[in-house]
């Protein structure tokens, strides 16, 4: 039995992917803990949804953001077959129009490659 917690699994949920990403980043770059953050972008229904909206929750916002060297890099997680909703596409266009980077990630390996590129650009490695 493979106990590799970092292994991408066919059919994994976005939540499982996000947990792997956070765990890997936390353990690989302890000096940057706290810079990769979850964006609360989903709301429950009813009264709580109205409260969250009044507090500034934004539908369609990326799942995560990496704050590094004066930049905020938006990271949207999708399953192997997942796709962006119209609201997510609209938010991507809005955020890109403000000069922010936006990436769709479908696996831990894709995330690792993205971090490698970002950190090489920032000369962290």
PLY file of the C-alpha trace (Angstrom):
ply
format ascii 1.0
element vertex 125
property float x
property float y
property float z
element edge 124
property int vertex1
property int vertex2
end_header
0.00 0.00 0.00
1.40 3.40 -1.05
1.38 5.74 1.93
2.72 8.72 0.00
0.41 11.49 1.16
1.65 13.73 -1.64
0.62 11.38 -4.42
-1.96 12.75 -6.83
-4.91 10.40 -6.97
-7.17 10.07 -9.99
-10.57 11.46 -9.12
-9.39 13.36 -6.04
-11.57 16.23 -4.85
-10.51 19.87 -4.87
-10.42 19.74 -1.07
-8.05 16.76 -1.10
-5.83 18.53 -3.62
-5.81 21.69 -1.53
-4.89 19.78 1.62
-1.96 18.13 -0.17
-0.79 21.46 -1.52
-0.94 23.19 1.85
0.76 20.28 3.63
3.52 20.07 1.02
4.15 23.83 0.99
4.06 24.06 4.80
6.68 21.29 5.14
8.83 22.20 2.16
9.07 25.93 2.83
8.62 26.44 6.59
10.14 29.91 6.30
7.17 30.95 4.13
4.41 29.49 6.32
1.46 31.83 6.40
2.08 33.22 2.92
-0.04 30.62 1.12
-3.60 31.30 2.23
-7.06 29.87 1.69
-9.61 32.34 0.38
-13.03 31.84 1.87
-14.96 32.12 -1.36
-17.91 29.81 -0.80
-20.83 30.70 1.31
-23.54 28.71 2.97
-27.13 29.55 2.22
-29.64 31.70 4.02
-28.80 34.24 6.67
-25.12 33.25 6.91
-24.71 33.91 3.19
-26.05 37.45 3.64
-23.74 38.06 6.60
-20.73 36.73 4.69
-21.62 38.90 1.71
-21.87 41.98 3.93
-18.44 41.10 5.36
-16.91 41.12 1.87
-16.96 37.52 0.71
-16.53 37.48 -3.06
-18.02 34.71 -5.17
-15.71 33.40 -7.84
-12.52 34.40 -6.02
-9.58 32.02 -6.39
-9.24 29.21 -3.85
-5.82 30.32 -2.64
-3.41 33.21 -2.81
0.36 33.20 -2.39
1.82 36.43 -1.05
5.47 36.71 -2.03
7.87 39.61 -2.62
5.15 42.26 -2.89
2.97 40.15 -5.16
-0.28 38.29 -4.66
-0.53 35.24 -6.91
-4.01 33.80 -7.33
-4.36 30.02 -7.46
-7.59 28.33 -8.49
-7.80 24.59 -7.85
-9.73 22.29 -10.12
-10.17 18.56 -10.36
-8.94 16.71 -13.40
-12.25 17.36 -15.18
-13.31 20.49 -13.29
-14.01 23.80 -14.98
-14.43 27.42 -13.97
-17.88 28.78 -13.41
-18.87 31.98 -15.25
-18.42 33.87 -11.96
-14.87 32.50 -11.59
-14.00 33.44 -15.17
-15.32 36.96 -14.59
-13.23 37.29 -11.40
-10.14 36.00 -13.22
-10.54 38.71 -15.88
-11.07 41.36 -13.21
-8.03 40.36 -11.16
-5.81 39.99 -14.25
-6.87 43.48 -15.36
-5.30 44.75 -12.13
-1.98 43.09 -12.92
-2.25 40.01 -10.70
-1.17 36.55 -11.82
-3.84 33.84 -11.90
-3.24 30.11 -12.30
-5.47 27.07 -12.51
-3.88 24.07 -10.83
-5.13 20.48 -11.23
-2.49 18.47 -9.37
0.16 18.72 -6.71
2.81 18.28 -9.40
1.46 21.30 -11.29
1.58 23.30 -8.06
5.17 22.21 -7.36
6.18 23.28 -10.86
4.46 26.65 -10.40
6.27 27.23 -7.10
9.57 26.26 -8.70
9.05 28.87 -11.44
7.88 31.57 -9.00
10.73 30.99 -6.59
13.36 30.91 -9.34
12.00 34.22 -10.64
12.21 35.62 -7.13
15.61 33.97 -6.58
14.53 32.17 -3.43
16.20 28.89 -4.36
0 1
1 2
2 3
3 4
4 5
5 6
6 7
7 8
8 9
9 10
10 11
11 12
12 13
13 14
14 15
15 16
16 17
17 18
18 19
19 20
20 21
21 22
22 23
23 24
24 25
25 26
26 27
27 28
28 29
29 30
30 31
31 32
32 33
33 34
34 35
35 36
36 37
37 38
38 39
39 40
40 41
41 42
42 43
43 44
44 45
45 46
46 47
47 48
48 49
49 50
50 51
51 52
52 53
53 54
54 55
55 56
56 57
57 58
58 59
59 60
60 61
61 62
62 63
63 64
64 65
65 66
66 67
67 68
68 69
69 70
70 71
71 72
72 73
73 74
74 75
75 76
76 77
77 78
78 79
79 80
80 81
81 82
82 83
83 84
84 85
85 86
86 87
87 88
88 89
89 90
90 91
91 92
92 93
93 94
94 95
95 96
96 97
97 98
98 99
99 100
100 101
101 102
102 103
103 104
104 105
105 106
106 107
107 108
108 109
109 110
110 111
111 112
112 113
113 114
114 115
115 116
116 117
117 118
118 119
119 120
120 121
121 122
122 123
123 124
